Amino acid sequence: MTPSMRLAGFLIVISLLFLSLGANAAPDPVATLKDYLKDLNSLSADFRQITLTPGSSGEQTFESEGRLFLRRPGQFRWEYDKPSEQLIVADGKRVYLRDTELNQVSHRSQQAALDGTPAQLLVSDRPVEEFFALRPLSRDDGRLWVELEPKADDSQVERLQIAFIDGQLDTLLMEDRFGQLTRFIFTGIQRNPKLSDALFEFDRPAGGDFLQID
């Protein structure tokens, strides 16, 4: 073997080695999701919610804003400020929805309400694989994406897609069984803040309708 052939072979081996090291060093979206959920006790964040309905050709059809609080396991508070005030509270047993404009409260069992939803993903302290099948997604937008498909046959959610930037939660996409797509964009995230018990206690307002769904 001539010196030039030896050099060429050496360069090929080095190139393959660097390619291998680069592949091993690339962040794993599924591992990023699991790491994020590990040791997550509580969370607070501002959110912007954009909903696209089937047949809207990608046009924005509804937008709302608010703030969320969650405490694992099983409790969350979802406050909508715009365009109208709504409040969703899960106390660990039931989920309550208060619509200020309609002066109405509806409530149902938490297990039935959250099955296969983003809330179940965030508030449950059980392994995420129990509820969702996971797979990484490849997109050229500077984010790490992972797709989650609910394992429950009766879930109203078809799939979830979650994006991370530098290991931090950034965006969540949810597609339901009717083809409606909802995007949540999170800002001002605080991980493991100390949250008051009162945030997860629902006080029934005087008057109005109080509807039990199940």
C-alpha atoms as a printed R data frame, in Angstrom:
    type eleno elety resid chain resno       x      y      z
1   ATOM     1    CA   MET     A     1   0.000  0.000  0.000
2   ATOM     2    CA   THR     A     2   1.436  3.338 -1.037
3   ATOM     3    CA   PRO     A     3   1.720  6.280  1.408
4   ATOM     4    CA   SER     A     4  -0.991  8.128 -0.497
5   ATOM     5    CA   MET     A     5  -3.359  5.149 -0.130
6   ATOM     6    CA   ARG     A     6  -2.590  4.930  3.575
7   ATOM     7    CA   LEU     A     7  -3.332  8.646  3.959
8   ATOM     8    CA   ALA     A     8  -6.615  8.334  2.073
9   ATOM     9    CA   GLY     A     9  -7.665  5.385  4.230
10  ATOM    10    CA   PHE     A    10  -6.745  7.281  7.399
11  ATOM    11    CA   LEU     A    11  -8.773 10.298  6.334
12  ATOM    12    CA   ILE     A    12 -11.799  8.096  5.596
13  ATOM    13    CA   VAL     A    13 -11.587  6.479  9.045
14  ATOM    14    CA   ILE     A    14 -11.262  9.872 10.758
15  ATOM    15    CA   SER     A    15 -14.207 11.239  8.784
16  ATOM    16    CA   LEU     A    16 -16.381  8.276  9.779
17  ATOM    17    CA   LEU     A    17 -15.304  8.670 13.391
18  ATOM    18    CA   PHE     A    18 -16.318 12.323 13.476
19  ATOM    19    CA   LEU     A    19 -19.618 11.511 11.813
20  ATOM    20    CA   SER     A    20 -20.246  8.861 14.452
21  ATOM    21    CA   LEU     A    21 -19.350 11.207 17.279
22  ATOM    22    CA   GLY     A    22 -21.621 13.886 15.823
23  ATOM    23    CA   ALA     A    23 -24.519 11.477 15.590
24  ATOM    24    CA   ASN     A    24 -24.046 10.309 19.172
25  ATOM    25    CA   ALA     A    25 -23.838 13.878 20.392
26  ATOM    26    CA   ALA     A    26 -27.054 14.976 18.675
27  ATOM    27    CA   PRO     A    27 -29.820 15.609 21.229
28  ATOM    28    CA   ASP     A    28 -32.511 12.939 21.422
29  ATOM    29    CA   PRO     A    29 -36.005 14.525 21.449
30  ATOM    30    CA   VAL     A    30 -37.568 11.580 23.321
31  ATOM    31    CA   ALA     A    31 -34.834 11.670 25.950
32  ATOM    32    CA   THR     A    32 -35.270 15.457 26.219
33  ATOM    33    CA   LEU     A    33 -38.979 15.012 26.959
34  ATOM    34    CA   LYS     A    34 -38.309 12.360 29.593
35  ATOM    35    CA   ASP     A    35 -35.604 14.486 31.210
36  ATOM    36    CA   TYR     A    36 -37.957 17.458 31.301
37  ATOM    37    CA   LEU     A    37 -40.687 15.485 33.042
38  ATOM    38    CA   LYS     A    38 -38.237 13.897 35.465
39  ATOM    39    CA   ASP     A    39 -38.328 15.638 38.849
40  ATOM    40    CA   LEU     A    40 -41.000 18.061 37.593
41  ATOM    41    CA   ASN     A    41 -43.089 18.908 40.642
42  ATOM    42    CA   SER     A    42 -44.799 22.135 39.580
43  ATOM    43    CA   LEU     A    43 -44.902 24.576 36.696
44  ATOM    44    CA   SER     A    44 -46.275 28.005 35.879
45  ATOM    45    CA   ALA     A    45 -46.289 29.754 32.504
46  ATOM    46    CA   ASP     A    46 -48.072 32.253 30.283
47  ATOM    47    CA   PHE     A    47 -49.554 30.786 27.138
48  ATOM    48    CA   ARG     A    48 -50.945 31.808 23.786
49  ATOM    49    CA   GLN     A    49 -53.402 29.375 22.229
50  ATOM    50    CA   ILE     A    50 -54.170 29.348 18.500
51  ATOM    51    CA   THR     A    51 -56.809 26.999 17.110
52  ATOM    52    CA   LEU     A    52 -57.281 26.053 13.455
53  ATOM    53    CA   THR     A    53 -60.457 24.270 12.442
54  ATOM    54    CA   PRO     A    54 -60.687 21.687  9.629
55  ATOM    55    CA   GLY     A    55 -61.030 23.306  6.234
56  ATOM    56    CA   SER     A    56 -59.555 26.628  7.393
57  ATOM    57    CA   SER     A    57 -56.600 26.250  4.976
58  ATOM    58    CA   GLY     A    58 -54.188 27.051  7.783
59  ATOM    59    CA   GLU     A    59 -55.916 30.300  8.642
60  ATOM    60    CA   GLN     A    60 -56.108 31.250 12.297
61  ATOM    61    CA   THR     A    61 -59.677 30.887 13.479
62  ATOM    62    CA   PHE     A    62 -59.443 31.463 17.225
63  ATOM    63    CA   GLU     A    63 -56.831 32.863 19.581
64  ATOM    64    CA   SER     A    64 -56.768 33.143 23.351
65  ATOM    65    CA   GLU     A    65 -54.267 33.987 26.084
66  ATOM    66    CA   GLY     A    66 -53.848 33.198 29.728
67  ATOM    67    CA   ARG     A    67 -51.762 31.544 32.391
68  ATOM    68    CA   LEU     A    68 -51.405 28.010 33.673
69  ATOM    69    CA   PHE     A    69 -50.305 26.473 36.942
70  ATOM    70    CA   LEU     A    70 -49.771 22.791 37.597
71  ATOM    71    CA   ARG     A    71 -48.659 20.670 40.491
72  ATOM    72    CA   ARG     A    72 -47.928 16.996 40.198
73  ATOM    73    CA   PRO     A    73 -49.565 14.668 40.626
74  ATOM    74    CA   GLY     A    74 -52.959 15.548 39.281
75  ATOM    75    CA   GLN     A    75 -53.590 19.258 39.857
76  ATOM    76    CA   PHE     A    76 -53.704 22.185 37.447
77  ATOM    77    CA   ARG     A    77 -55.285 25.578 36.929
78  ATOM    78    CA   TRP     A    78 -55.814 26.994 33.430
79  ATOM    79    CA   GLU     A    79 -56.873 30.665 33.331
80  ATOM    80    CA   TYR     A    80 -58.097 32.271 30.105
81  ATOM    81    CA   ASP     A    81 -58.029 36.078 30.083
82  ATOM    82    CA   LYS     A    82 -58.641 36.853 26.410
83  ATOM    83    CA   PRO     A    83 -60.919 37.021 24.499
84  ATOM    84    CA   SER     A    84 -63.248 35.915 27.323
85  ATOM    85    CA   GLU     A    85 -62.674 34.786 30.891
86  ATOM    86    CA   GLN     A    86 -62.727 31.063 31.544
87  ATOM    87    CA   LEU     A    87 -61.254 28.981 34.326
88  ATOM    88    CA   ILE     A    88 -60.383 25.265 34.352
89  ATOM    89    CA   VAL     A    89 -59.364 23.681 37.649
90  ATOM    90    CA   ALA     A    90 -58.375 20.070 38.295
91  ATOM    91    CA   ASP     A    91 -58.214 19.222 41.997
92  ATOM    92    CA   GLY     A    92 -57.026 15.629 41.604
93  ATOM    93    CA   LYS     A    93 -60.501 14.088 41.382
94  ATOM    94    CA   ARG     A    94 -62.644 16.297 39.164
95  ATOM    95    CA   VAL     A    95 -62.158 18.941 36.496
96  ATOM    96    CA   TYR     A    96 -64.241 22.122 36.711
97  ATOM    97    CA   LEU     A    97 -64.834 24.550 33.856
98  ATOM    98    CA   ARG     A    98 -66.270 27.972 34.675
99  ATOM    99    CA   ASP     A    99 -67.454 30.202 31.845
100 ATOM   100    CA   THR     A   100 -67.897 33.708 33.230
101 ATOM   101    CA   GLU     A   101 -69.805 35.007 30.219
102 ATOM   102    CA   LEU     A   102 -72.350 32.171 30.338
103 ATOM   103    CA   ASN     A   103 -72.421 32.146 34.155
104 ATOM   104    CA   GLN     A   104 -72.051 28.387 33.995
105 ATOM   105    CA   VAL     A   105 -69.919 25.695 35.616
106 ATOM   106    CA   SER     A   106 -69.536 22.171 34.229
107 ATOM   107    CA   HIS     A   107 -67.554 19.395 35.878
108 ATOM   108    CA   ARG     A   108 -66.624 15.799 35.207
109 ATOM   109    CA   SER     A   109 -64.352 13.044 36.437
110 ATOM   110    CA   GLN     A   110 -60.695 13.966 36.019
111 ATOM   111    CA   GLN     A   111 -59.689 10.592 34.605
112 ATOM   112    CA   ALA     A   112 -62.285 10.822 31.839
113 ATOM   113    CA   ALA     A   113 -61.525 14.466 31.087
114 ATOM   114    CA   LEU     A   114 -57.745 14.208 30.806
115 ATOM   115    CA   ASP     A   115 -57.222 10.884 29.070
116 ATOM   116    CA   GLY     A   116 -54.687 11.361 26.267
117 ATOM   117    CA   THR     A   117 -54.497 15.149 26.666
118 ATOM   118    CA   PRO     A   118 -51.523 17.497 27.217
119 ATOM   119    CA   ALA     A   119 -52.742 18.026 30.779
120 ATOM   120    CA   GLN     A   120 -52.437 14.304 31.489
121 ATOM   121    CA   LEU     A   121 -48.897 14.366 30.139
122 ATOM   122    CA   LEU     A   122 -47.872 17.250 32.393
123 ATOM   123    CA   VAL     A   123 -49.681 16.486 35.643
124 ATOM   124    CA   SER     A   124 -49.208 12.719 35.845
125 ATOM   125    CA   ASP     A   125 -46.137 11.481 37.720
126 ATOM   126    CA   ARG     A   126 -46.291  8.084 36.057
127 ATOM   127    CA   PRO     A   127 -43.989  7.159 33.129
128 ATOM   128    CA   VAL     A   128 -45.089  8.904 29.966
129 ATOM   129    CA   GLU     A   129 -44.857  5.622 28.026
130 ATOM   130    CA   GLU     A   130 -47.858  4.301 29.947
131 ATOM   131    CA   PHE     A   131 -50.119  6.760 28.168
132 ATOM   132    CA   PHE     A   132 -48.368  7.618 24.893
133 ATOM   133    CA   ALA     A   133 -46.318  6.041 22.135
134 ATOM   134    CA   LEU     A   134 -43.292  8.290 21.505
135 ATOM   135    CA   ARG     A   135 -41.236  9.026 18.424
136 ATOM   136    CA   PRO     A   136 -38.834 11.818 17.443
137 ATOM   137    CA   LEU     A   137 -39.666 14.227 14.628
138 ATOM   138    CA   SER     A   138 -37.155 15.901 12.318
139 ATOM   139    CA   ARG     A   139 -37.785 19.576 11.539
140 ATOM   140    CA   ASP     A   140 -35.416 22.351 10.524
141 ATOM   141    CA   ASP     A   141 -36.675 25.068 12.864
142 ATOM   142    CA   GLY     A   142 -34.057 24.964 15.635
143 ATOM   143    CA   ARG     A   143 -36.352 22.982 17.952
144 ATOM   144    CA   LEU     A   144 -36.348 19.403 19.163
145 ATOM   145    CA   TRP     A   145 -39.696 17.801 18.346
146 ATOM   146    CA   VAL     A   146 -41.257 14.644 19.723
147 ATOM   147    CA   GLU     A   147 -44.634 13.180 18.741
148 ATOM   148    CA   LEU     A   148 -46.920 11.438 21.211
149 ATOM   149    CA   GLU     A   149 -49.828  9.217 20.210
150 ATOM   150    CA   PRO     A   150 -52.318  8.395 22.981
151 ATOM   151    CA   LYS     A   151 -52.649  4.683 23.719
152 ATOM   152    CA   ALA     A   152 -56.239  4.969 24.929
153 ATOM   153    CA   ASP     A   153 -58.660  3.942 22.194
154 ATOM   154    CA   ASP     A   154 -61.306  6.426 23.316
155 ATOM   155    CA   SER     A   155 -59.022  9.461 23.521
156 ATOM   156    CA   GLN     A   156 -60.387 12.592 21.820
157 ATOM   157    CA   VAL     A   157 -56.789 13.535 20.952
158 ATOM   158    CA   GLU     A   158 -55.257 12.047 17.817
159 ATOM   159    CA   ARG     A   159 -51.681 13.140 18.471
160 ATOM   160    CA   LEU     A   160 -49.513 15.616 20.359
161 ATOM   161    CA   GLN     A   161 -46.270 17.214 19.183
162 ATOM   162    CA   ILE     A   162 -43.993 18.944 21.670
163 ATOM   163    CA   ALA     A   163 -41.010 21.183 20.916
164 ATOM   164    CA   PHE     A   164 -38.071 22.085 23.134
165 ATOM   165    CA   ILE     A   165 -35.439 24.781 22.790
166 ATOM   166    CA   ASP     A   166 -32.263 24.235 24.840
167 ATOM   167    CA   GLY     A   167 -34.108 21.651 26.895
168 ATOM   168    CA   GLN     A   168 -36.957 23.999 27.777
169 ATOM   169    CA   LEU     A   169 -40.616 23.586 26.809
170 ATOM   170    CA   ASP     A   170 -41.511 25.917 23.932
171 ATOM   171    CA   THR     A   171 -44.475 24.767 21.843
172 ATOM   172    CA   LEU     A   172 -47.182 22.125 21.990
173 ATOM   173    CA   LEU     A   173 -49.386 21.083 19.079
174 ATOM   174    CA   MET     A   174 -52.546 19.050 19.596
175 ATOM   175    CA   GLU     A   175 -54.672 17.464 16.877
176 ATOM   176    CA   ASP     A   176 -58.047 16.047 17.875
177 ATOM   177    CA   ARG     A   177 -60.073 13.330 16.164
178 ATOM   178    CA   PHE     A   178 -62.041 15.904 14.185
179 ATOM   179    CA   GLY     A   179 -58.901 17.344 12.583
180 ATOM   180    CA   GLN     A   180 -58.854 20.511 14.691
181 ATOM   181    CA   LEU     A   181 -55.312 21.687 15.375
182 ATOM   182    CA   THR     A   182 -54.423 23.709 18.460
183 ATOM   183    CA   ARG     A   183 -51.032 25.309 19.081
184 ATOM   184    CA   PHE     A   184 -49.868 26.386 22.544
185 ATOM   185    CA   ILE     A   185 -46.884 28.744 22.776
186 ATOM   186    CA   PHE     A   186 -45.390 29.045 26.264
187 ATOM   187    CA   THR     A   187 -43.471 31.985 27.751
188 ATOM   188    CA   GLY     A   188 -42.399 33.043 31.230
189 ATOM   189    CA   ILE     A   189 -42.025 29.441 32.326
190 ATOM   190    CA   GLN     A   190 -41.082 28.762 35.943
191 ATOM   191    CA   ARG     A   191 -40.101 25.220 36.814
192 ATOM   192    CA   ASN     A   192 -40.892 23.864 40.283
193 ATOM   193    CA   PRO     A   193 -42.177 27.113 41.836
194 ATOM   194    CA   LYS     A   194 -43.923 27.003 45.199
195 ATOM   195    CA   LEU     A   195 -47.656 27.209 44.490
196 ATOM   196    CA   SER     A   196 -50.530 27.901 46.872
197 ATOM   197    CA   ASP     A   197 -53.040 25.131 47.608
198 ATOM   198    CA   ALA     A   198 -55.807 27.640 46.875
199 ATOM   199    CA   LEU     A   199 -54.899 27.633 43.165
200 ATOM   200    CA   PHE     A   200 -56.213 24.082 42.870
201 ATOM   201    CA   GLU     A   201 -59.380 24.471 44.914
202 ATOM   202    CA   PHE     A   202 -62.535 25.286 43.002
203 ATOM   203    CA   ASP     A   203 -64.972 27.618 44.739
204 ATOM   204    CA   ARG     A   204 -68.433 27.291 43.267
205 ATOM   205    CA   PRO     A   205 -69.808 30.760 42.466
206 ATOM   206    CA   ALA     A   206 -73.246 31.769 43.656
207 ATOM   207    CA   GLY     A   207 -76.018 31.427 41.100
208 ATOM   208    CA   GLY     A   208 -75.684 30.211 37.553
209 ATOM   209    CA   ASP     A   209 -75.842 26.666 36.194
210 ATOM   210    CA   PHE     A   210 -73.843 23.839 37.775
211 ATOM   211    CA   LEU     A   211 -73.711 20.923 35.348
212 ATOM   212    CA   GLN     A   212 -72.313 17.475 36.110
213 ATOM   213    CA   ILE     A   213 -71.234 15.707 32.923
214 ATOM   214    CA   ASP     A   214 -70.251 12.402 34.516
